[in-house]
């Protein structure tokens, strides 16, 4: 089945749905400004690795302050990585909309991150008019998975829309 904006490519044995590449609807510079200027984004020293339409990868460089006893990176750091990466992935699809906020974040901790950088890959799976749903995965540079997250965001009303 094809949806608007898709085409079907047929070979002699299979049919494949092809979706045209779409550019992110937010500029990297806008997201970097959020990291730099919003107090709740500071303290992680996060960096944007890549952005695509409905996708974002962030890097949280290793910092000693992320450790819990035993040198394990604390769970809240992985959850913050997932939340931030999904927020950015959401904005690549809907545009710069800071009022898109977390409605639900489910986390499965799979193995510990030990004194190492954390990469987080997020992807929007379903983007509706009010809710955005997707996944995020925190991993080592090698690809070793630390945690998997399902995320729902709500496109909240701005202060002007609430009055």
Secondary structure, DSSP 8 states (H G I E B T S, - for coil): ---TTEEEEE-SS-EEEEE-----SS-HHHHHHHHHH-GGGTTS-EEEEEEETTEEEEEE---GGGEETTTEE-HHHHHHHHHHHHHHHHHHHH-S-TTEEEEEEEEEE-S--BSS-EEEEEEEEEE-SSEEEEEEEEE-TT--EEEEEEEEEEE---HHHH-
